[in-house]
Amino acid sequence: MKTGLITSDTYKDHDTGPGHPEQIARVSVVIENFKKLNNKNILWKKPTIITDEILKDTHDKDYIELVKNSFPTKGFSSLDGDTIISPGSKKATFDAAGSIITAIDGVENKEFKNAFCCVRPPGHHSSQNKAAGFCILNNVSIGCHYLLNKYKYKKIAIVDFDVHHGNGTQDIFYDNENVLFISTHQYPFYPGTGSEKEKGKFNNICNIPLPAGTNSEEYLNAFEFALKRLKEFKPEFVLISAGFDSDARDPLASFKLGTEDFYHITKRILEATKKFCNGKVISILEGGYDLQALQDDTKRHVDALIEFNWK
C-alpha cells in the first residue's frame, strides 16, 4: 500500500508578514521537493472540509466562533503575540485541520497505509480556547478525537518530537485515559511547560525534557524511554506531531539532530507499535524553520513511512 500525502494550496494564502519564521516557504519547499521526487509510492490528496461538529470535540464553541470571526479582510491581525493572521489564513487554518481527517479516513478506508499531512499553520500549542505559538487549531488533537468518536478506538498515542513542548495537546488530553501523549523537547524553553512532573490524571502524559545542545546520540538514547512507554500502552493508532526544529540548522532552537535522525525516530515508532496498530500511523507537520532542513528531514521522515509499507 501507498503513503498518503495530504496538502492544499491554501497554505500559500496564510501570510504571516515579512520576517515571520512561520512563513509560506516552509511548506512550499517540502511540496516542491516531493513533486520533483515523483515517488510512485505516494498518493496525493486534498483536505476534506472540516465541520464544526468535529471541531467542537476539541475546541470550545466560543473559541471556534472567535477564530472564524478574527480573520481580517485586509492586512494583518493577530490571535496572540506570535500568531499572525491575514485574509487568506482562514481557509488554510481549516484545511490544516481537515487534512488529518482526510488522512484518517484514507487509512481506515484502506486508500493508503499511513500518511503525512504537509500543512500550515501548525497546531500543537493551541489549547481548547486559545491560540499560541503560531498555532490556531490543534490539528493533531482534532484527529485524535475523530479517531475516538467516529472510529471508536480506545487507545491512541500521540508522539510529539517538535523541539517545543506540545502544551496545547497536553492540556487537551491531560485527563483522558484513552490517550497517551509523549513529548520530547528542549527544556527549559518555550512555552515553559513539559517537565517530567506533568504526568496527567491517568499517568498518560510522558514528558522527556532534554537540555539545549542535545545531540543525536543523546536524543536517540532518551527516545528509548518513549518507545518503552508506547509498547506498554499498546496503541491501536499512532499520531505524530512532526516538528523538524530539532535539526541543528534550525534558527529557533538548540538541539543538534541531523536529517538521518528523523528517519530513525520515525522507523522506531513504526517498529515499536506495529503489532498493536499494524502500521496505522499518521503524522502532521508542526515546527521547523530552516527551509533546507525541512526539505531534507521531511523526505527522510516520509521515506520511513513508505519503507514500512513494504514489510
N, C-alpha and C positions, 0 to 999 in steps of 0.2 A: 504493500500500500504506500501511498504518497504522503508527503508532509504538506499540510495546508499553510499558505502564506496569506494572511488576511490584512488588507490595507485599502486605503481610499485616498484619492487625490485631494480630498478636503483638508488634509493636514497642511497643504500649501497656503490655505487661506487663514490659518491660525497665526497671525502676525503678532509677534511679541515686541517688535520695535528694534531699533538699532542697538547692537551690542549685547542683547539678551542671550544668555547661554542656551536657553531652550528655544532654539531657532529652527526655522523651516528646513535648513540643510541637514539637520540631524537625521531626518527620515529620507530626504532626497538621496543622500549618498548611499544609504543602505538599499533602497529600492533600485536605484540605477545599477548598483553592483549586482544584485540578484538578476535583474533583467539581462545584463551583459553575460553573466554566467550561463543563463538559459538552461538551468538544471531541469531535466525532464521528470525528476522525482518530486518536483514542487507543483502543487495545484494552487493557483491564484484565485482568491475570492474577495468580493467586496463585502463590507459590513452590512448586516441587516439593520433595519430601522428599529431602534430600541423604544420600548413603551414605558410610560410612567408606572405601569403595573409592575414591571421588572425593576425599575429604578427604586421604587419605594420599599423594596425589601432591604435595601442598603442605606438609602438616604432619607432623611426626614422630608415629609411632603412640603413643608415650608421652604426648606433649603432647595429642593428641586425647582420650585416656583421662583425663588430668588435668583438661581442660576439662569433660568430661562429668560428672566427679565433684566439681567445685568449686562448683556452684550450691547455695546454702543452701536449706533447707526453710522458713526464715522469716528475716525481717530482711535484713541486707546482709552481703556479703563483698567481697573484692577479689582481683583477679588480679595487679595491681600497684598502685602508689600512686594512679594516676589511673583505673584501670579497675574500676569498682564494679559488682557484680552482685547480683541478687536472685532469688527463686524463679522468676519469670517470664522471666528473662533467657535461660534455656536454649533455649526454643523460638524466641525472637526471634533469637538468635545463629545457630542452624542454618537458620532461614528466610532470614536475610540472605544466607548463603552459597548457599542453594538458589535464591534469586532470580536470580542471574546464570546458573545452569544453565538455568532456565526461559527466560530471555531468549535465551540462545544457541540452545537447541533451537527456540525460536519463529522466530528469524531463519533458521536452517538449514532449517526445515520450511515457510518462506515464509508463516507466520502474520502476520508484520509485517516491515517493512524494517529497523528499528532499534529500540532500546529504552532506557528509563531505569528503573533499579531504585531505588525510593524506600524505603530500609530503614535500620534501625539495629539493632545497633551498626555503626559504620564498621569498616574493615579494614586500611588501608594501613600502619599502624605495627606490625602483628603479623608476627612472623617465623615460621620453621619450628617453633620450640619456645618461643615467648614471647609473652605478651600485653603490650601497651603503648599508652599514649596513647588510651584509650577503646576500643581495638581488641582483639578476641579471635581471630577467624578472619580470614585475609586474603582477603576475598571476591573481589577482582579477580584475585588470583593463582590462586585456585581455578578461576575461569572461564578463565584463560589456559591452565592445564594441561589443562583439559577440552577446549579447542579443539585443543591439540597432540595429545592422546592419543586422543580419540574421533573427532574430525573430521579429524585428520592434517594440519592446517595446518602450514606450515613457517616462516611469518613473521608474528608477532603484534607489534603495537605497543601499548604501554600509555602513555597520556598522563595525567599527574597534575598538575592545576592547583590542588590544595589549597595553601593558604599554608604548610603544614608539609611538609617533605620526607617522601616515602613511603619511609622507611628499610627497613621490612619487605619491601616489594615489591622494592626494590633488592637486598636481601640474597638473596632467594629466586631472583632471575634473574641474579645477578652474573656467573655463568659459563655462561650459556645463550645460545648464538649465534642461536637461533631467536626470541629476544625482544628487542625494543628498548624500553627504559624511558626515558621522558623526563619530567623533573620541573622545573617552575618553582616557586620557593618563596622565602620570606623567609629571609635568611641574613646573619649568624649568628642562629640561632633554634632552638627546639625542633624536632627531637630532637638537634641538634648535627651531623648529617651533611648531605651534599648539596653538597660542594664540587665545583668543576669537575675536580679531580684524581681524583675517583672515576669511573672510566671503564668498568669491567667488564673481564672477561677478553678479550672479543672487541670491545672498543670499542662495546659495546651498551648502555652507560649514558650518558645525556646529561643532566647536571645544569645547570640555568640558575639559579644563585643570584642573588637580587636584594635590594637593601637595604631596610630599613624605610622607609616613606614612598613607595615606588614608586607612581607614578600610572598612569592609563590609557595615556597615550601612551608612557611608558617601558616599560610592560609589553608592550603590543602590538608595539612595535619589537623587544623582546627575543624575543618569541614567534615572530618570523620565523625565528629560528635553529632552533626546534623544528620548524617546518614544513619547513625545508630538510632536516633530518635524516629526517623522515618520508618525503619524496619520494625521498631517496637509498636508504632502506631498502626502500621499495615493499611495505608490509604488505598481507597478504591479509585481515586482520581487525584492527579497532582497538577497544581497550577504553579507557574514560576513567574515571579516579578523579576524580570531580567534587566537589571541595571548594569551597564558596562562602564560605569565611572570608577570601578576598582582598578581599571587599567592604569599602569604607571604614567601614561601620557595624558591622563585626564587633568584638566586645569582646576577642577573644583574640589579635589580630594588628594589624599596622600598614601593610598595603597600602591603596591608595586607589582601588580599582576601583569602577566603577558597574555597575548592572544590565545596561546595553546591552553592556558588555564581554563578559559571559558568552555573549551571543548571538553576538557576533563571533568569540570564541575557538572556539566550537562550530562555527560556519559555516566558519571557516578550516580546521579539522581535516577536516571533511567534504569540502571542495573540494580540499584538498591530496592526499587519499587516494582520491578517487572512482575514478580509473582503475585503481587497484590492487585495491581491495576492493569497489568498486561499492556503497558506502554501508553496508557491514556494520560498523556501529558500535554498541556498547553502552556506556552509562555507568552508574555506580553511585555513589550518594551517599556522600561521605566527610564532611568537616567543614562548618562553617557554623553560627554560634551566635547570630546576630541573627535573630529569628523573621521580622520583616518583610522583611529582606534575603533570607532563604531563600525565602520565598514569591515574591518578585519575581524573583529570579535563576533559580530552577528553572523558572519559567514561560518565561522567555526562552531558557533552555537547551533546553527541550523544543520551543519554537517553531522553533528552528533545525533540530532533528531532523525535525519534521513538514514544514517547508517543503522540505527536501531531497528528501523522498519524491515531491514533485510535479514535480521537474525531469526 
